[in-house]
Amino acid sequence: MATSIALSLDNLPSDPLLLVLSFLDFRDLISCSFVSRRLNDLTGHNPLWKRLCQKHWLLTEADKTHRGLAWKELFREYYSDLGRYIDYYSTLKKAWDGLKNYLNQKCPRMITSLKEEGAREEELDTIEAQIGCKLPNDYRCSYRIHNGQKLVVPGLMGSMALSNHYRSEDLLDIETAAGGFQQRKGMRQCLPLTFCFHTGLSQYMALESTEGRTRSEIFYQCPDQLAQDPSGIDMFITGSNFTEWFTSYVDNVVTGEYPIIRDQIFRYVHDKRCVATTGDITVSVSTSFLPELSSIHPPHFFFTYRIRIEMAKSALPENACQLDSRYWKITNANGNVEEVRGPGVVGEFPVMTPGKVHEYASCTTFSTTSEYMEGHYTFHRLKNKEEVFDVSIPRFHMVCPPFRDSMVRSSSVSEVSAPYDDDNSSDTDDYEEGEMRGMNMADPGGRCPRHV
């Protein structure tokens, strides 16, 4: 009868044990180090901590060489400084590194507007004591990496321009943000994340779950224009927490979803399906919601759209043509349809030749939560004006972001005597430079304009 062999950690070979240990996170590795002297030795194996340093702190061999430390000591050093942020650091650091690398190539002057160093832990603690609220850990983590942006134009968090209307949002440094911390009724415990000099617009983060908001939620404030109580603040919600809000924005930038125009990041969203080709001409569309020109009560949602018309380089010279008119079919969320016809686009009649690109921006307003537009342009050939043809404009959808009514409205909705009812949309391709000068712009308090 064969003699049974009692197995123990001491007589198991090291390689399979190290393989098992490689699947553990740092907390489990530390726990294992207290089990026995053998495991204590094995859990100090440098390759195990190299993987953890790369995973949590994004460290490289060059970082290790520069510090002159073993991987385990390097991990311990970073953890002693940034340990409370270990669940967020790698995600936010990747986002910041990706954004800076992209801007260095595409928009270098934006890099110079970033604060060179992150905020210190003591500074963030002081800010918390000053405002009397705890800052979310992911927000603190991001500001340890980069302390926002200098107050300059253009802003890091995107721009938008339409006729004489311009918006560009800076990412506020922690000291400036704390100076704008809100305690007034309707905006209690809200910290500004961004600010636009031209419109007074800010995106805020709720530091407490109060007045109908959820902690860490990020939003544009929108005064309820039908409420008698000035504390009636509606919200256009832009993120459920700082990490989601910031990384989704960065992803849109570095993937080219938000174009770089005139050395600025423009917040146009392009749906890759919004492209239509007719013969030699391709039309594509991108859209952007403007919260500073919109309101929830009354329902008035303002969108701008940017259209690119391009003639293929391979087109024959005799196919050169000129745009004569446009036709729009606009359908809102209620199914109501409006048709619009007019000469040219924004007062222009572009000539298209092989390789030529013509871009323009226009806008539309509607009173339902969404609408879509489609239509065509009518062209004539330059060589034969009698040869007229239509070029399709792809269908593109505009959907206002999630929003929430103010607590004032939620508690007194029955007091509103008559609901606002306006199914009309408006295509404003006819506006020219200067025609929108009557626009009611947001004042420094971020108040929302009524109508164009």
ROSE-466979 format. One record per residue (C-alpha): residue number from 1; residue in three letters; x, y, z. Coordinates in steps of 0.1 Angstrom, whole numbers, plus 5000, padded with zeros to 4 digits. Each point is the difference from the previous one (the first is absolute). Layout:
<nudrens>
NUDREN, num, residuo, px, py, pz
NUDREN, NUM, Ala, X, Y, Z
...
</nudrens>
This chain:
<nudrens>
NUDREN, num, residuo, px, py, pz
NUDREN, 1, Met, 5000, 5000, 5000
NUDREN, 2, Ala, 5014, 5034, 4989
NUDREN, 3, Thr, 5010, 5024, 5028
NUDREN, 4, Ser, 4979, 5032, 5000
NUDREN, 5, Ile, 5019, 5033, 4998
NUDREN, 6, Ala, 4988, 5029, 5021
NUDREN, 7, Leu, 5000, 5032, 4979
NUDREN, 8, Ser, 5009, 5033, 5016
NUDREN, 9, Leu, 5010, 5034, 4988
NUDREN, 10, Asp, 5036, 4993, 5009
NUDREN, 11, Asn, 5004, 4971, 4975
NUDREN, 12, Leu, 4980, 5015, 4971
NUDREN, 13, Pro, 5022, 5014, 4973
NUDREN, 14, Ser, 5002, 5038, 4997
NUDREN, 15, Asp, 4989, 5004, 4963
NUDREN, 16, Pro, 4964, 4988, 5004
NUDREN, 17, Leu, 4996, 5020, 5032
NUDREN, 18, Leu, 5013, 5032, 4983
NUDREN, 19, Leu, 4975, 4993, 4972
NUDREN, 20, Val, 4971, 4998, 5025
NUDREN, 21, Leu, 5012, 5031, 5017
NUDREN, 22, Ser, 5002, 5019, 4967
NUDREN, 23, Phe, 4962, 4999, 4999
NUDREN, 24, Leu, 4996, 5019, 5034
NUDREN, 25, Asp, 4996, 5037, 5005
NUDREN, 26, Phe, 5023, 5019, 5024
NUDREN, 27, Arg, 4976, 4996, 5030
NUDREN, 28, Asp, 5000, 4962, 4996
NUDREN, 29, Leu, 5038, 4999, 4995
NUDREN, 30, Ile, 5005, 5019, 5033
NUDREN, 31, Ser, 4976, 4976, 5018
NUDREN, 32, Cys, 5019, 4970, 4986
NUDREN, 33, Ser, 5033, 5014, 5013
NUDREN, 34, Phe, 4988, 4995, 5036
NUDREN, 35, Val, 4990, 4963, 4995
NUDREN, 36, Ser, 5035, 4985, 5001
NUDREN, 37, Arg, 5037, 5008, 4995
NUDREN, 38, Arg, 4999, 4982, 4966
NUDREN, 39, Leu, 4971, 5022, 4987
NUDREN, 40, Asn, 5016, 5030, 5015
NUDREN, 41, Asp, 5031, 4994, 4979
NUDREN, 42, Leu, 4980, 4992, 4969
NUDREN, 43, Thr, 4977, 5030, 5002
NUDREN, 44, Gly, 5030, 5023, 5000
NUDREN, 45, His, 5009, 4987, 4965
NUDREN, 46, Asn, 5006, 5031, 4978
NUDREN, 47, Pro, 4981, 4989, 4969
NUDREN, 48, Leu, 4968, 4998, 5020
NUDREN, 49, Trp, 5004, 5036, 5011
NUDREN, 50, Lys, 5011, 5011, 4965
NUDREN, 51, Arg, 4966, 4989, 4987
NUDREN, 52, Leu, 4982, 5019, 5028
NUDREN, 53, Cys, 5021, 5031, 4994
NUDREN, 54, Gln, 4991, 5000, 4963
NUDREN, 55, Lys, 4963, 4993, 5007
NUDREN, 56, His, 4993, 5025, 5027
NUDREN, 57, Trp, 5027, 5027, 4996
NUDREN, 58, Leu, 5008, 4996, 4962
NUDREN, 59, Leu, 5037, 4999, 5009
NUDREN, 60, Thr, 5027, 4989, 4975
NUDREN, 61, Glu, 5035, 4985, 5002
NUDREN, 62, Ala, 5013, 5036, 4994
NUDREN, 63, Asp, 4981, 5011, 5031
NUDREN, 64, Lys, 5015, 4972, 5021
NUDREN, 65, Thr, 5035, 5008, 4988
NUDREN, 66, His, 4995, 5037, 5007
NUDREN, 67, Arg, 4988, 4994, 5035
NUDREN, 68, Gly, 5026, 4973, 5007
NUDREN, 69, Leu, 4975, 4978, 5019
NUDREN, 70, Ala, 4989, 4965, 4998
NUDREN, 71, Trp, 4964, 4995, 4987
NUDREN, 72, Lys, 4986, 4992, 5034
NUDREN, 73, Glu, 5015, 5031, 5016
NUDREN, 74, Leu, 4989, 5021, 4970
NUDREN, 75, Phe, 4964, 4987, 5005
NUDREN, 76, Arg, 5002, 5008, 5037
NUDREN, 77, Glu, 5012, 5036, 4993
NUDREN, 78, Tyr, 4972, 5007, 4976
NUDREN, 79, Tyr, 4974, 4984, 5023
NUDREN, 80, Ser, 5011, 5021, 5029
NUDREN, 81, Asp, 4993, 5032, 4980
NUDREN, 82, Leu, 4971, 4990, 4978
NUDREN, 83, Gly, 4986, 4968, 5016
NUDREN, 84, Arg, 4965, 5015, 5006
NUDREN, 85, Tyr, 4997, 5005, 4962
NUDREN, 86, Ile, 5011, 4965, 4989
NUDREN, 87, Asp, 4966, 4992, 4985
NUDREN, 88, Tyr, 5001, 5031, 4977
NUDREN, 89, Tyr, 5036, 5010, 4994
NUDREN, 90, Ser, 5009, 4978, 4970
NUDREN, 91, Thr, 4967, 5009, 4982
NUDREN, 92, Leu, 5004, 5037, 5005
NUDREN, 93, Lys, 5038, 5000, 4994
NUDREN, 94, Lys, 4994, 4982, 4967
NUDREN, 95, Ala, 4974, 5026, 4990
NUDREN, 96, Trp, 5023, 5029, 5009
NUDREN, 97, Asp, 5030, 4985, 4982
NUDREN, 98, Gly, 4979, 4992, 4969
NUDREN, 99, Leu, 4985, 5035, 5000
NUDREN, 100, Lys, 5034, 5017, 5003
NUDREN, 101, Asn, 5016, 4978, 4973
NUDREN, 102, Tyr, 4972, 5008, 4976
NUDREN, 103, Leu, 5000, 5037, 5007
NUDREN, 104, Asn, 5038, 5002, 4996
NUDREN, 105, Gln, 4995, 4988, 4964
NUDREN, 106, Lys, 4968, 5018, 4991
NUDREN, 107, Cys, 4996, 5030, 5023
NUDREN, 108, Pro, 5033, 5007, 5018
NUDREN, 109, Arg, 4991, 5034, 5014
NUDREN, 110, Met, 4973, 4983, 5021
NUDREN, 111, Ile, 5027, 4981, 5019
NUDREN, 112, Thr, 5016, 5033, 5012
NUDREN, 113, Ser, 4967, 5009, 5017
NUDREN, 114, Leu, 5001, 4970, 5024
NUDREN, 115, Lys, 5013, 5005, 5035
NUDREN, 116, Glu, 5034, 4985, 5000
NUDREN, 117, Glu, 4996, 4981, 5033
NUDREN, 118, Gly, 4972, 4982, 5017
NUDREN, 119, Ala, 4985, 5011, 5033
NUDREN, 120, Arg, 5016, 4988, 5032
NUDREN, 121, Glu, 4980, 4978, 5024
NUDREN, 122, Glu, 5002, 5027, 5026
NUDREN, 123, Glu, 4985, 5026, 4976
NUDREN, 124, Leu, 4970, 4977, 4993
NUDREN, 125, Asp, 4995, 4994, 5037
NUDREN, 126, Thr, 5000, 5038, 5006
NUDREN, 127, Ile, 4974, 5005, 4972
NUDREN, 128, Glu, 4977, 4974, 5017
NUDREN, 129, Ala, 5003, 5018, 5033
NUDREN, 130, Gln, 4993, 5034, 4983
NUDREN, 131, Ile, 4968, 4989, 4982
NUDREN, 132, Gly, 4989, 4976, 5027
NUDREN, 133, Cys, 4994, 4971, 4975
NUDREN, 134, Lys, 5020, 4969, 4991
NUDREN, 135, Leu, 5013, 4999, 4964
NUDREN, 136, Pro, 4995, 4967, 4981
NUDREN, 137, Asn, 5031, 4979, 4999
NUDREN, 138, Asp, 5001, 4998, 4962
NUDREN, 139, Tyr, 4998, 5038, 4998
NUDREN, 140, Arg, 5029, 5003, 5026
NUDREN, 141, Cys, 5020, 4974, 4980
NUDREN, 142, Ser, 4997, 5019, 4968
NUDREN, 143, Tyr, 5011, 5032, 5017
NUDREN, 144, Arg, 5030, 4982, 5015
NUDREN, 145, Ile, 5010, 4993, 4964
NUDREN, 146, His, 4992, 5034, 4985
NUDREN, 147, Asn, 4986, 5030, 5019
NUDREN, 148, Gly, 4977, 5011, 4972
NUDREN, 149, Gln, 5007, 5028, 4976
NUDREN, 150, Lys, 5011, 5036, 5000
NUDREN, 151, Leu, 4971, 5024, 4993
NUDREN, 152, Val, 5006, 5005, 4963
NUDREN, 153, Val, 4982, 4997, 4967
NUDREN, 154, Pro, 4995, 4975, 4984
NUDREN, 155, Gly, 4989, 4977, 5028
NUDREN, 156, Leu, 5011, 4964, 5004
NUDREN, 157, Met, 4965, 4987, 5003
NUDREN, 158, Gly, 4989, 5011, 4965
NUDREN, 159, Ser, 4987, 5029, 4980
NUDREN, 160, Met, 4970, 5008, 4979
NUDREN, 161, Ala, 4996, 5029, 4975
NUDREN, 162, Leu, 4969, 5011, 4981
NUDREN, 163, Ser, 4997, 5034, 4983
NUDREN, 164, Asn, 5008, 5024, 5029
NUDREN, 165, His, 4994, 4974, 5027
NUDREN, 166, Tyr, 5031, 4985, 5015
NUDREN, 167, Arg, 5006, 4976, 5029
NUDREN, 168, Ser, 5032, 4985, 5013
NUDREN, 169, Glu, 5002, 4982, 5033
NUDREN, 170, Asp, 5031, 5000, 5022
NUDREN, 171, Leu, 5007, 4971, 5024
NUDREN, 172, Leu, 5002, 5019, 5033
NUDREN, 173, Asp, 5030, 4996, 5024
NUDREN, 174, Ile, 4990, 4989, 5035
NUDREN, 175, Glu, 5004, 5034, 5016
NUDREN, 176, Thr, 4978, 5018, 4974
NUDREN, 177, Ala, 4974, 4972, 5002
NUDREN, 178, Ala, 4999, 5004, 5038
NUDREN, 179, Gly, 4994, 5037, 4996
NUDREN, 180, Gly, 4969, 4992, 4979
NUDREN, 181, Phe, 4986, 4975, 5024
NUDREN, 182, Gln, 4962, 5005, 5004
NUDREN, 183, Gln, 4980, 5001, 5031
NUDREN, 184, Arg, 4970, 5020, 4987
NUDREN, 185, Lys, 4966, 4983, 5000
NUDREN, 186, Gly, 4995, 4979, 4968
NUDREN, 187, Met, 5038, 4994, 4996
NUDREN, 188, Arg, 5011, 4990, 5034
NUDREN, 189, Gln, 5032, 4980, 5004
NUDREN, 190, Cys, 5009, 5003, 4963
NUDREN, 191, Leu, 5035, 5006, 4988
NUDREN, 192, Pro, 5008, 5014, 4965
NUDREN, 193, Leu, 5022, 4979, 4978
NUDREN, 194, Thr, 5001, 5022, 4969
NUDREN, 195, Phe, 4995, 5037, 4992
NUDREN, 196, Cys, 4994, 5020, 4968
NUDREN, 197, Phe, 5010, 5036, 5000
NUDREN, 198, His, 4977, 5009, 4971
NUDREN, 199, Thr, 4967, 4985, 5013
NUDREN, 200, Gly, 5006, 4995, 5037
NUDREN, 201, Leu, 4991, 4964, 4995
NUDREN, 202, Ser, 5014, 4973, 5024
NUDREN, 203, Gln, 4996, 4963, 5004
NUDREN, 204, Tyr, 4995, 4992, 5037
NUDREN, 205, Met, 5006, 4969, 5021
NUDREN, 206, Ala, 4977, 4992, 5029
NUDREN, 207, Leu, 5020, 4993, 5031
NUDREN, 208, Glu, 4970, 4988, 5020
NUDREN, 209, Ser, 4967, 4983, 4992
NUDREN, 210, Thr, 4977, 5030, 5006
NUDREN, 211, Glu, 4973, 5020, 4982
NUDREN, 212, Gly, 4992, 4971, 4977
NUDREN, 213, Arg, 5036, 4994, 4989
NUDREN, 214, Thr, 5022, 4969, 5004
NUDREN, 215, Arg, 5035, 5003, 5015
NUDREN, 216, Ser, 5027, 5002, 4974
NUDREN, 217, Glu, 4975, 5008, 4972
NUDREN, 218, Ile, 5012, 5026, 4975
NUDREN, 219, Phe, 4976, 5024, 4982
NUDREN, 220, Tyr, 4994, 5034, 4984
NUDREN, 221, Gln, 4976, 5021, 5021
NUDREN, 222, Cys, 4969, 5013, 4982
NUDREN, 223, Pro, 4977, 5024, 5018
NUDREN, 224, Asp, 4964, 4991, 4999
NUDREN, 225, Gln, 4986, 5030, 4981
NUDREN, 226, Leu, 4963, 4991, 5008
NUDREN, 227, Ala, 5006, 4997, 5038
NUDREN, 228, Gln, 4993, 5029, 5023
NUDREN, 229, Asp, 5026, 4989, 5024
NUDREN, 230, Pro, 5035, 5010, 4987
NUDREN, 231, Ser, 5015, 4970, 5017
NUDREN, 232, Gly, 4983, 4978, 4974
NUDREN, 233, Ile, 5031, 4985, 4982
NUDREN, 234, Asp, 4995, 4973, 4974
NUDREN, 235, Met, 5030, 4978, 4989
NUDREN, 236, Phe, 5014, 4988, 4967
NUDREN, 237, Ile, 5020, 4970, 5013
NUDREN, 238, Thr, 5034, 4994, 4984
NUDREN, 239, Gly, 5015, 4973, 5022
NUDREN, 240, Ser, 4993, 4977, 5029
NUDREN, 241, Asn, 5034, 5004, 5015
NUDREN, 242, Phe, 5033, 5018, 4993
NUDREN, 243, Thr, 5018, 4969, 4985
NUDREN, 244, Glu, 4972, 4993, 4975
NUDREN, 245, Trp, 4997, 5037, 4991
NUDREN, 246, Phe, 5037, 5006, 4994
NUDREN, 247, Thr, 5010, 4968, 4983
NUDREN, 248, Ser, 4970, 5001, 4976
NUDREN, 249, Tyr, 5010, 5035, 4990
NUDREN, 250, Val, 5036, 4991, 4995
NUDREN, 251, Asp, 4990, 4969, 4979
NUDREN, 252, Asn, 4980, 5023, 4977
NUDREN, 253, Val, 5030, 5023, 4996
NUDREN, 254, Val, 5027, 4974, 4994
NUDREN, 255, Thr, 4979, 4979, 4976
NUDREN, 256, Gly, 4993, 5031, 4979
NUDREN, 257, Glu, 4963, 5000, 5008
NUDREN, 258, Tyr, 5004, 5036, 5011
NUDREN, 259, Pro, 5019, 5018, 4972
NUDREN, 260, Ile, 5029, 5024, 5005
NUDREN, 261, Ile, 4990, 5032, 4982
NUDREN, 262, Arg, 5021, 5032, 5001
NUDREN, 263, Asp, 5022, 4984, 5028
NUDREN, 264, Gln, 4969, 4994, 5022
NUDREN, 265, Ile, 4980, 4969, 5010
NUDREN, 266, Phe, 4965, 5003, 4986
NUDREN, 267, Arg, 4973, 4980, 5016
NUDREN, 268, Tyr, 4982, 4988, 4969
NUDREN, 269, Val, 4989, 4963, 5001
NUDREN, 270, His, 5002, 4982, 4967
NUDREN, 271, Asp, 4980, 4969, 4995
NUDREN, 272, Lys, 5019, 4979, 4974
NUDREN, 273, Arg, 4967, 4989, 4985
NUDREN, 274, Cys, 4992, 5037, 4992
NUDREN, 275, Val, 5016, 4999, 4966
NUDREN, 276, Ala, 4984, 4999, 4966
NUDREN, 277, Thr, 5016, 4999, 4965
NUDREN, 278, Thr, 4983, 5010, 4968
NUDREN, 279, Gly, 5021, 4996, 4970
NUDREN, 280, Asp, 5033, 5019, 5006
NUDREN, 281, Ile, 4987, 5019, 5031
NUDREN, 282, Thr, 5000, 4988, 5036
NUDREN, 283, Val, 4981, 5018, 5028
NUDREN, 284, Ser, 5007, 4993, 5037
NUDREN, 285, Val, 4986, 5015, 5031
NUDREN, 286, Ser, 5010, 5006, 5036
NUDREN, 287, Thr, 4979, 5016, 5028
NUDREN, 288, Ser, 5004, 5017, 5033
NUDREN, 289, Phe, 4976, 5009, 5028
NUDREN, 290, Leu, 5003, 5035, 5015
NUDREN, 291, Pro, 4988, 5000, 5036
NUDREN, 292, Glu, 5006, 5037, 5005
NUDREN, 293, Leu, 4973, 5007, 4974
NUDREN, 294, Ser, 4975, 4974, 5011
NUDREN, 295, Ser, 4975, 4996, 5027
NUDREN, 296, Ile, 4979, 4972, 5015
NUDREN, 297, His, 4971, 5021, 5011
NUDREN, 298, Pro, 4989, 5013, 4975
NUDREN, 299, Pro, 5013, 4971, 4979
NUDREN, 300, His, 5024, 5017, 4975
NUDREN, 301, Phe, 5029, 4979, 4988
NUDREN, 302, Phe, 5027, 5016, 4979
NUDREN, 303, Phe, 5023, 4980, 4977
NUDREN, 304, Thr, 5026, 5010, 4975
NUDREN, 305, Tyr, 5010, 4978, 4971
NUDREN, 306, Arg, 5031, 5000, 4978
NUDREN, 307, Ile, 4998, 4988, 4965
NUDREN, 308, Arg, 5029, 4990, 4977
NUDREN, 309, Ile, 4994, 4998, 4963
NUDREN, 310, Glu, 5029, 4984, 4980
NUDREN, 311, Met, 5005, 4993, 4964
NUDREN, 312, Ala, 5022, 4970, 4992
NUDREN, 313, Lys, 5035, 5007, 4987
NUDREN, 314, Ser, 4994, 4974, 4973
NUDREN, 315, Ala, 4970, 5019, 4986
NUDREN, 316, Leu, 5002, 5012, 4965
NUDREN, 317, Pro, 5006, 5038, 4996
NUDREN, 318, Glu, 4968, 5003, 4979
NUDREN, 319, Asn, 4980, 4988, 5030
NUDREN, 320, Ala, 5007, 5033, 5019
NUDREN, 321, Cys, 4968, 5014, 5013
NUDREN, 322, Gln, 4984, 5026, 5022
NUDREN, 323, Leu, 4975, 4997, 5029
NUDREN, 324, Asp, 4968, 5018, 4993
NUDREN, 325, Ser, 4976, 4991, 5028
NUDREN, 326, Arg, 4993, 4978, 5030
NUDREN, 327, Tyr, 4970, 4979, 5011
NUDREN, 328, Trp, 4995, 4989, 5036
NUDREN, 329, Lys, 4975, 4975, 5015
NUDREN, 330, Ile, 5000, 5004, 5038
NUDREN, 331, Thr, 4982, 4975, 5022
NUDREN, 332, Asn, 4996, 5005, 5037
NUDREN, 333, Ala, 4994, 4974, 5028
NUDREN, 334, Asn, 4963, 5004, 4997
NUDREN, 335, Gly, 5001, 4990, 4963
NUDREN, 336, Asn, 4992, 5035, 4987
NUDREN, 337, Val, 5017, 5008, 4968
NUDREN, 338, Glu, 5012, 5034, 4987
NUDREN, 339, Glu, 5014, 5006, 4965
NUDREN, 340, Val, 5023, 5029, 4992
NUDREN, 341, Arg, 5013, 5011, 4967
NUDREN, 342, Gly, 5024, 5029, 4993
NUDREN, 343, Pro, 5027, 5013, 4978
NUDREN, 344, Gly, 5036, 4991, 5007
NUDREN, 345, Val, 5015, 4992, 5034
NUDREN, 346, Val, 5005, 5027, 5026
NUDREN, 347, Gly, 4999, 5026, 4972
NUDREN, 348, Glu, 5026, 4982, 4979
NUDREN, 349, Phe, 4999, 4981, 4967
NUDREN, 350, Pro, 5032, 4980, 5000
NUDREN, 351, Val, 5016, 4988, 4968
NUDREN, 352, Met, 5012, 4964, 5002
NUDREN, 353, Thr, 5030, 4988, 4979
NUDREN, 354, Pro, 5020, 4968, 5002
NUDREN, 355, Gly, 5015, 4997, 5035
NUDREN, 356, Lys, 4982, 5031, 5013
NUDREN, 357, Val, 4986, 4999, 5036
NUDREN, 358, His, 4974, 5025, 5013
NUDREN, 359, Glu, 4990, 5000, 5036
NUDREN, 360, Tyr, 4975, 5022, 5019
NUDREN, 361, Ala, 4982, 5001, 5033
NUDREN, 362, Ser, 4963, 5007, 5006
NUDREN, 363, Cys, 4975, 4995, 5028
NUDREN, 364, Thr, 4965, 4989, 5009
NUDREN, 365, Thr, 4978, 5002, 5030
NUDREN, 366, Phe, 4971, 4977, 5011
NUDREN, 367, Ser, 4977, 4994, 5029
NUDREN, 368, Thr, 5000, 4963, 5002
NUDREN, 369, Thr, 5028, 4979, 5014
NUDREN, 370, Ser, 5013, 4989, 4966
NUDREN, 371, Glu, 4996, 5005, 4963
NUDREN, 372, Tyr, 5016, 4989, 4968
NUDREN, 373, Met, 5008, 5018, 4968
NUDREN, 374, Glu, 5006, 4988, 4964
NUDREN, 375, Gly, 4997, 5014, 4966
NUDREN, 376, His, 5019, 5009, 4969
NUDREN, 377, Tyr, 5019, 5028, 4982
NUDREN, 378, Thr, 4993, 5009, 4964
NUDREN, 379, Phe, 5030, 5007, 4977
NUDREN, 380, His, 5005, 5010, 4964
NUDREN, 381, Arg, 5030, 4992, 4978
NUDREN, 382, Leu, 5022, 5030, 4992
NUDREN, 383, Lys, 5004, 4988, 4964
NUDREN, 384, Asn, 4963, 4996, 4995
NUDREN, 385, Lys, 4976, 5019, 5024
NUDREN, 386, Glu, 4971, 4980, 4986
NUDREN, 387, Glu, 5015, 4969, 5016
NUDREN, 388, Val, 4985, 5000, 5035
NUDREN, 389, Phe, 5003, 4972, 5026
NUDREN, 390, Asp, 4994, 4993, 5037
NUDREN, 391, Val, 5027, 4990, 5026
NUDREN, 392, Ser, 4987, 4981, 5030
NUDREN, 393, Ile, 5005, 5013, 5035
NUDREN, 394, Pro, 5001, 4970, 5024
NUDREN, 395, Arg, 4975, 4997, 5029
NUDREN, 396, Phe, 5016, 5013, 5032
NUDREN, 397, His, 4984, 4998, 5035
NUDREN, 398, Met, 5003, 5026, 5028
NUDREN, 399, Val, 4990, 4989, 5035
NUDREN, 400, Cys, 5003, 5022, 5030
NUDREN, 401, Pro, 5021, 4986, 5028
NUDREN, 402, Pro, 4983, 4985, 5031
NUDREN, 403, Phe, 4985, 5026, 5022
NUDREN, 404, Arg, 4983, 5003, 5034
NUDREN, 405, Asp, 4973, 5025, 5012
NUDREN, 406, Ser, 5008, 5022, 5030
NUDREN, 407, Met, 4987, 4990, 5034
NUDREN, 408, Val, 4979, 5032, 4998
NUDREN, 409, Arg, 4981, 4988, 4970
NUDREN, 410, Ser, 4997, 4964, 5014
NUDREN, 411, Ser, 4983, 5014, 5031
NUDREN, 412, Ser, 4978, 5026, 4983
NUDREN, 413, Val, 4993, 4987, 4965
NUDREN, 414, Ser, 4962, 5002, 5006
NUDREN, 415, Glu, 5004, 5038, 5004
NUDREN, 416, Val, 5010, 5004, 4963
NUDREN, 417, Ser, 4968, 5014, 4984
NUDREN, 418, Ala, 5007, 4990, 4964
NUDREN, 419, Pro, 5026, 4977, 4984
NUDREN, 420, Tyr, 5023, 5013, 4974
NUDREN, 421, Asp, 4990, 4985, 4966
NUDREN, 422, Asp, 5020, 5008, 4969
NUDREN, 423, Asp, 5007, 4972, 4975
NUDREN, 424, Asn, 5017, 5023, 4976
NUDREN, 425, Ser, 5037, 4996, 4991
NUDREN, 426, Ser, 5020, 5025, 4980
NUDREN, 427, Asp, 5027, 4996, 4975
NUDREN, 428, Thr, 5022, 5031, 5000
NUDREN, 429, Asp, 5022, 4993, 4969
NUDREN, 430, Asp, 4989, 5035, 4989
NUDREN, 431, Tyr, 5019, 5019, 5027
NUDREN, 432, Glu, 5030, 5020, 4990
NUDREN, 433, Glu, 5028, 5015, 5021
NUDREN, 434, Gly, 4984, 5026, 5022
NUDREN, 435, Glu, 4965, 4987, 4998
NUDREN, 436, Met, 5002, 4983, 5034
NUDREN, 437, Arg, 5012, 5031, 5019
NUDREN, 438, Gly, 4966, 5002, 5018
NUDREN, 439, Met, 5008, 4967, 5017
NUDREN, 440, Asn, 4994, 5002, 5037
NUDREN, 441, Met, 5034, 4988, 5013
NUDREN, 442, Ala, 5005, 4984, 5035
NUDREN, 443, Asp, 5011, 5025, 5026
NUDREN, 444, Pro, 5030, 4994, 5023
NUDREN, 445, Gly, 4977, 4981, 5023
NUDREN, 446, Gly, 4995, 4974, 4973
NUDREN, 447, Arg, 4963, 5009, 4995
NUDREN, 448, Cys, 4984, 4983, 4970
NUDREN, 449, Pro, 4988, 5021, 4971
NUDREN, 450, Arg, 4964, 4999, 4989
NUDREN, 451, His, 4999, 4998, 4962
NUDREN, 452, Val, 5019, 5010, 4969
</nudrens>
